[in-house]
């Protein structure tokens, strides 16, 4: 069987198919353009929002944050990174502001006292050398106090700004070694200093935190402990972790004062020695270690300073 078609019939059929394909291609192109425009507009809007947030942060608005809940996964990840950076930058700047405020407030008094003592010593150096020497000695003590305040502020600032990893340490061994270090000073002050606890007890802390906490506790306790009193440094363990306790027989504090004692520059009275930064440093070191520091009154007199360190991770 032989079939034949006129050439025009074949050309018309091919042309019809070509027009159909052209229409389909045009429709696909239009739809792709519309979808691409919508997608691009969404992406550019998120990028524009992120740019505006960045500009606000650069202009000094430290609370500026980007939207990290909407948009493409890559843009959400970028926005989260920006928000983390903004939060850390805000925290660092606030710490620096607090440091500058605390430093300017606390350094003003000893600097003024130092200047007055030196001026008075200069006036008396010819007329009364003995009195001038006393003024110079007092000025030296004021300079030492000034140095202690500056060192405490720097330690506190470094502790707040540093992101130090927590590690497993032998709390008992570190505490026992610090008790041995403080023993001569306790003997000189006629205070019986003893360690009560196991040879080893593992807990979590940032490096040097345990040593600094014990040093601050013992420094405070020895400064208020009367002669012939007992000062106990105790380590105990349970399922909650490792508990460090320093128990003295000093005048103690009220429950309200025990809470306020961790504030910067707080002292029970103007006659209390120190800069008022020791317990603030303890609280910051304990927080950085995932621990908790507190003071508790003892009956009839005395104070218990405690820090509970978390147990090592399994």
C-alpha positions as a Python dict, from the first residue, in 0.01 Angstrom:
ca = {
    (1, 'X'): (0, 0, 0),
    (2, 'X'): (139, 339, -89),
    (3, 'X'): (12, 657, 73),
    (4, 'X'): (96, 999, -55),
    (5, 'X'): (24, 1343, 88),
    (6, 'X'): (57, 1678, -72),
    (7, 'X'): (366, 1874, 40),
    (8, 'X'): (147, 2157, 177),
    (9, 'X'): (-32, 1919, 415),
    (10, 'X'): (300, 1802, 562),
    (11, 'X'): (430, 2162, 590),
    (12, 'X'): (113, 2276, 766),
    (13, 'X'): (137, 1992, 1020),
    (14, 'X'): (504, 2071, 1093),
    (15, 'X'): (430, 2442, 1125),
    (16, 'X'): (146, 2370, 1367),
    (17, 'X'): (378, 2165, 1586),
    (18, 'X'): (642, 2436, 1575),
    (19, 'X'): (388, 2697, 1685),
    (20, 'X'): (276, 2472, 1967),
    (21, 'X'): (636, 2422, 2079),
    (22, 'X'): (701, 2797, 2051),
    (23, 'X'): (392, 2871, 2259),
    (24, 'X'): (497, 2618, 2522),
    (25, 'X'): (851, 2763, 2531),
    (26, 'X'): (720, 3118, 2558),
    (27, 'X'): (480, 3019, 2838),
    (28, 'X'): (762, 2839, 3022),
    (29, 'X'): (990, 3140, 2980),
    (30, 'X'): (726, 3380, 3112),
    (31, 'X'): (650, 3156, 3412),
    (32, 'X'): (1022, 3110, 3485),
    (33, 'X'): (1072, 3485, 3466),
    (34, 'X'): (784, 3547, 3707),
    (35, 'X'): (908, 3279, 3951),
    (36, 'X'): (1266, 3405, 3924),
    (37, 'X'): (1153, 3762, 3984),
    (38, 'X'): (958, 3662, 4293),
    (39, 'X'): (1249, 3455, 4427),
    (40, 'X'): (1504, 3727, 4350),
    (41, 'X'): (1284, 3990, 4512),
    (42, 'X'): (1263, 3776, 4827),
    (43, 'X'): (1639, 3721, 4836),
    (44, 'X'): (1723, 4085, 4770),
    (45, 'X'): (1473, 4196, 5035),
    (46, 'X'): (1639, 3973, 5297),
    (47, 'X'): (1981, 4099, 5189),
    (48, 'X'): (1854, 4456, 5205),
    (49, 'X'): (1718, 4397, 5556),
    (50, 'X'): (2052, 4246, 5661),
    (51, 'X'): (2235, 4542, 5511),
    (52, 'X'): (2011, 4785, 5703),
    (53, 'X'): (2072, 4591, 6027),
    (54, 'X'): (2445, 4604, 5965),
    (55, 'X'): (2428, 4977, 5901),
    (56, 'X'): (2231, 5037, 6221),
    (57, 'X'): (2491, 4839, 6416),
    (58, 'X'): (2769, 5040, 6250),
    (59, 'X'): (2588, 5363, 6346),
    (60, 'X'): (2599, 5265, 6713),
    (61, 'X'): (2267, 5087, 6764),
    (62, 'X'): (2405, 4784, 6950),
    (63, 'X'): (2061, 4625, 6984),
    (64, 'X'): (2021, 4594, 6605),
    (65, 'X'): (1949, 4235, 6502),
    (66, 'X'): (1865, 4066, 6170),
    (67, 'X'): (1562, 3846, 6095),
    (68, 'X'): (1690, 3488, 6121),
    (69, 'X'): (1349, 3320, 6099),
    (70, 'X'): (1264, 3380, 5732),
    (71, 'X'): (1435, 3346, 5397),
    (72, 'X'): (1663, 3091, 5238),
    (73, 'X'): (1864, 2861, 5470),
    (74, 'X'): (2188, 3032, 5372),
    (75, 'X'): (2046, 3376, 5456),
    (76, 'X'): (1908, 3252, 5788),
    (77, 'X'): (2250, 3111, 5878),
    (78, 'X'): (2413, 3442, 5782),
    (79, 'X'): (2159, 3634, 5989),
    (80, 'X'): (2220, 3409, 6292),
    (81, 'X'): (2594, 3464, 6263),
    (82, 'X'): (2534, 3838, 6245),
    (83, 'X'): (2311, 3828, 6553),
    (84, 'X'): (2571, 3629, 6751),
    (85, 'X'): (2835, 3883, 6651),
    (86, 'X'): (2605, 4170, 6751),
    (87, 'X'): (2528, 4014, 7089),
    (88, 'X'): (2896, 3954, 7167),
    (89, 'X'): (2987, 4304, 7051),
    (90, 'X'): (2713, 4456, 7268),
    (91, 'X'): (2826, 4252, 7570),
    (92, 'X'): (3191, 4348, 7521),
    (93, 'X'): (3113, 4718, 7486),
    (94, 'X'): (2886, 4709, 7791),
    (95, 'X'): (3165, 4541, 7987),
    (96, 'X'): (3409, 4809, 7880),
    (97, 'X'): (3163, 5081, 7978),
    (98, 'X'): (3109, 4917, 8316),
    (99, 'X'): (3485, 4883, 8362),
    (100, 'X'): (3542, 5251, 8277),
    (101, 'X'): (3259, 5357, 8508),
    (102, 'X'): (3377, 5140, 8796),
    (103, 'X'): (3739, 5241, 8748),
    (104, 'X'): (3665, 5614, 8734),
    (105, 'X'): (3442, 5590, 9041),
    (106, 'X'): (3671, 5378, 9255),
    (107, 'X'): (4003, 5537, 9157),
    (108, 'X'): (3893, 5892, 9225),
    (109, 'X'): (3900, 5860, 9606),
    (110, 'X'): (4244, 5697, 9649),
    (111, 'X'): (4396, 5930, 9391),
    (112, 'X'): (4262, 6234, 9577),
    (113, 'X'): (4382, 6096, 9911),
    (114, 'X'): (4724, 6017, 9761),
    (115, 'X'): (4761, 6368, 9624),
    (116, 'X'): (4660, 6529, 9955),
    (117, 'X'): (4903, 6315, 10154),
    (118, 'X'): (5189, 6395, 9917),
    (119, 'X'): (5110, 6768, 9931),
    (120, 'X'): (5102, 6757, 10311),
    (121, 'X'): (5431, 6562, 10319),
    (122, 'X'): (5591, 6824, 10093),
    (123, 'X'): (5483, 7099, 10335),
    (124, 'X'): (5622, 6916, 10638),
    (125, 'X'): (5942, 6777, 10493),
    (126, 'X'): (6156, 7064, 10631),
    (127, 'X'): (5957, 7167, 10938),
    (128, 'X'): (5870, 6819, 11067),
    (129, 'X'): (6053, 6533, 10893),
    (130, 'X'): (5895, 6270, 11118),
    (131, 'X'): (5542, 6379, 11031),
    (132, 'X'): (5643, 6402, 10665),
    (133, 'X'): (5770, 6044, 10679),
    (134, 'X'): (5436, 5935, 10828),
    (135, 'X'): (5251, 6108, 10545),
    (136, 'X'): (5475, 5941, 10289),
    (137, 'X'): (5414, 5603, 10453),
    (138, 'X'): (5040, 5664, 10438),
    (139, 'X'): (5076, 5769, 10074),
    (140, 'X'): (5260, 5445, 10001),
    (141, 'X'): (4977, 5245, 10158),
    (142, 'X'): (4726, 5441, 9950),
    (143, 'X'): (4930, 5366, 9637),
    (144, 'X'): (4923, 4996, 9726),
    (145, 'X'): (4546, 5013, 9768),
    (146, 'X'): (4521, 5187, 9434),
    (147, 'X'): (4726, 4911, 9273),
    (148, 'X'): (4503, 4644, 9429),
    (149, 'X'): (4192, 4812, 9294),
    (150, 'X'): (4339, 4836, 8943),
    (151, 'X'): (4452, 4472, 8951),
    (152, 'X'): (4109, 4360, 9071),
    (153, 'X'): (3934, 4557, 8798),
    (154, 'X'): (4162, 4410, 8532),
    (155, 'X'): (4105, 4055, 8659),
    (156, 'X'): (3730, 4110, 8663),
    (157, 'X'): (3735, 4255, 8311),
    (158, 'X'): (3944, 3967, 8175),
    (159, 'X'): (3717, 3713, 8341),
    (160, 'X'): (3402, 3869, 8196),
    (161, 'X'): (3531, 3906, 7841),
    (162, 'X'): (3716, 3577, 7801),
    (163, 'X'): (3541, 3273, 7659),
    (164, 'X'): (3747, 3004, 7833),
    (165, 'X'): (3658, 2635, 7789),
    (166, 'X'): (3553, 2440, 8098),
    (167, 'X'): (3769, 2139, 8180),
    (168, 'X'): (3788, 1864, 8441),
    (169, 'X'): (4015, 1954, 8734),
    (170, 'X'): (4103, 1793, 9065),
    (171, 'X'): (3930, 2040, 9296),
    (172, 'X'): (4045, 1868, 9617),
    (173, 'X'): (4412, 1860, 9517),
    (174, 'X'): (4410, 2224, 9410),
    (175, 'X'): (4232, 2338, 9727),
    (176, 'X'): (4467, 2136, 9951),
    (177, 'X'): (4772, 2293, 9785),
    (178, 'X'): (4632, 2644, 9837),
    (179, 'X'): (4566, 2569, 10205),
    (180, 'X'): (4934, 2473, 10243),
    (181, 'X'): (5029, 2801, 10076),
    (182, 'X'): (4818, 3009, 10318),
    (183, 'X'): (4926, 2814, 10627),
    (184, 'X'): (5222, 3043, 10724),
    (185, 'X'): (5002, 3354, 10712),
    (186, 'X'): (4737, 3181, 10923),
    (187, 'X'): (5003, 3083, 11180),
    (188, 'X'): (5125, 3441, 11187),
    (189, 'X'): (4768, 3559, 11251),
    (190, 'X'): (4726, 3292, 11524),
    (191, 'X'): (4443, 3129, 11328),
    (192, 'X'): (4417, 2750, 11310),
    (193, 'X'): (4380, 2670, 10940),
    (194, 'X'): (4293, 2312, 10843),
    (195, 'X'): (4182, 2117, 10539),
    (196, 'X'): (3897, 1866, 10568),
    (197, 'X'): (3831, 1652, 10263),
    (198, 'X'): (3946, 1375, 10031),
    (199, 'X'): (4277, 1371, 9849),
    (200, 'X'): (4104, 1382, 9510),
    (201, 'X'): (3767, 1512, 9390),
    (202, 'X'): (3706, 1589, 9023),
    (203, 'X'): (3488, 1876, 8909),
    (204, 'X'): (3436, 2111, 8615),
    (205, 'X'): (3595, 2458, 8614),
    (206, 'X'): (3779, 2700, 8390),
    (207, 'X'): (4160, 2698, 8429),
    (208, 'X'): (4288, 2867, 8751),
    (209, 'X'): (3931, 2932, 8873),
    (210, 'X'): (3955, 2698, 9175),
    (211, 'X'): (4283, 2851, 9292),
    (212, 'X'): (4157, 3209, 9258),
    (213, 'X'): (3831, 3129, 9436),
    (214, 'X'): (4009, 2963, 9730),
    (215, 'X'): (4260, 3250, 9751),
    (216, 'X'): (3982, 3509, 9766),
    (217, 'X'): (3785, 3313, 10026),
    (218, 'X'): (4090, 3260, 10248),
    (219, 'X'): (4207, 3620, 10209),
    (220, 'X'): (3866, 3746, 10322),
    (221, 'X'): (3837, 3490, 10602),
    (222, 'X'): (4181, 3558, 10748),
    (223, 'X'): (4123, 3933, 10740),
    (224, 'X'): (3819, 3898, 10972),
    (225, 'X'): (3914, 3593, 11180),
    (226, 'X'): (4011, 3678, 11538),
    (227, 'X'): (4321, 3533, 11702),
    (228, 'X'): (4289, 3178, 11835),
    (229, 'X'): (3993, 3106, 11606),
    (230, 'X'): (3953, 2812, 11367),
    (231, 'X'): (3932, 2834, 10990),
    (232, 'X'): (3824, 2519, 10805),
    (233, 'X'): (3847, 2455, 10432),
    (234, 'X'): (3624, 2162, 10348),
    (235, 'X'): (3567, 1956, 10032),
    (236, 'X'): (3267, 1723, 10008),
    (237, 'X'): (3122, 1531, 9714),
    (238, 'X'): (2780, 1396, 9621),
    (239, 'X'): (2575, 1339, 9307),
    (240, 'X'): (2541, 1717, 9258),
    (241, 'X'): (2916, 1770, 9230),
    (242, 'X'): (3205, 1895, 9443),
    (243, 'X'): (3128, 2141, 9721),
    (244, 'X'): (3403, 2377, 9839),
    (245, 'X'): (3332, 2539, 10178),
    (246, 'X'): (3540, 2787, 10378),
    (247, 'X'): (3412, 2824, 10735),
    (248, 'X'): (3543, 3104, 10957),
    (249, 'X'): (3461, 3233, 11307),
    (250, 'X'): (3462, 3602, 11223),
    (251, 'X'): (3184, 3856, 11286),
    (252, 'X'): (2978, 3716, 10999),
    (253, 'X'): (2715, 3886, 10782),
    (254, 'X'): (2339, 3904, 10774),
    (255, 'X'): (2143, 3708, 10513),
    (256, 'X'): (2088, 4028, 10313),
    (257, 'X'): (2455, 4121, 10334),
    (258, 'X'): (2552, 3773, 10214),
    (259, 'X'): (2366, 3841, 9890),
    (260, 'X'): (2503, 4193, 9844),
    (261, 'X'): (2861, 4083, 9918),
    (262, 'X'): (2903, 3965, 9558),
    (263, 'X'): (2832, 4314, 9419),
    (264, 'X'): (3128, 4510, 9293),
    (265, 'X'): (3295, 4734, 9551),
    (266, 'X'): (3052, 4634, 9826),
    (267, 'X'): (3204, 4619, 10174),
    (268, 'X'): (3034, 4555, 10505),
    (269, 'X'): (3173, 4882, 10640),
    (270, 'X'): (3425, 5147, 10547),
    (271, 'X'): (3665, 4990, 10799),
    (272, 'X'): (3659, 4657, 10615),
    (273, 'X'): (3989, 4603, 10434),
    (274, 'X'): (4009, 4533, 10063),
    (275, 'X'): (3876, 4679, 9740),
    (276, 'X'): (3536, 4508, 9740),
    (277, 'X'): (3618, 4319, 9419),
    (278, 'X'): (3726, 3979, 9553),
    (279, 'X'): (3383, 3821, 9582),
    (280, 'X'): (3272, 3979, 9253),
    (281, 'X'): (3564, 3799, 9088),
    (282, 'X'): (3465, 3476, 9269),
    (283, 'X'): (3107, 3504, 9140),
    (284, 'X'): (3229, 3566, 8785),
    (285, 'X'): (3475, 3274, 8794),
    (286, 'X'): (3209, 3044, 8939),
    (287, 'X'): (2962, 3148, 8669),
    (288, 'X'): (3221, 3092, 8394),
    (289, 'X'): (3282, 2744, 8541),
    (290, 'X'): (2914, 2654, 8547),
    (291, 'X'): (2924, 2665, 8928),
    (292, 'X'): (2737, 2864, 9192),
    (293, 'X'): (2890, 3076, 9471),
    (294, 'X'): (2711, 3183, 9787),
    (295, 'X'): (2765, 3298, 10145),
    (296, 'X'): (2578, 3164, 10447),
    (297, 'X'): (2576, 3296, 10805),
    (298, 'X'): (2693, 3058, 11077),
    (299, 'X'): (2562, 3039, 11431),
    (300, 'X'): (2653, 3203, 11662),
    (301, 'X'): (2921, 3385, 11461),
    (302, 'X'): (3107, 3329, 11141),
    (303, 'X'): (3046, 3279, 10773),
    (304, 'X'): (3043, 2988, 10531),
    (305, 'X'): (3162, 3067, 10178),
    (306, 'X'): (3056, 2798, 9931),
    (307, 'X'): (3101, 2708, 9566),
    (308, 'X'): (2940, 2399, 9413),
    (309, 'X'): (3130, 2269, 9109),
    (310, 'X'): (2950, 2040, 8865),
    (311, 'X'): (3064, 1677, 8837),
    (312, 'X'): (3267, 1567, 8532),
    (313, 'X'): (3070, 1469, 8224),
    (314, 'X'): (3030, 1097, 8173),
}
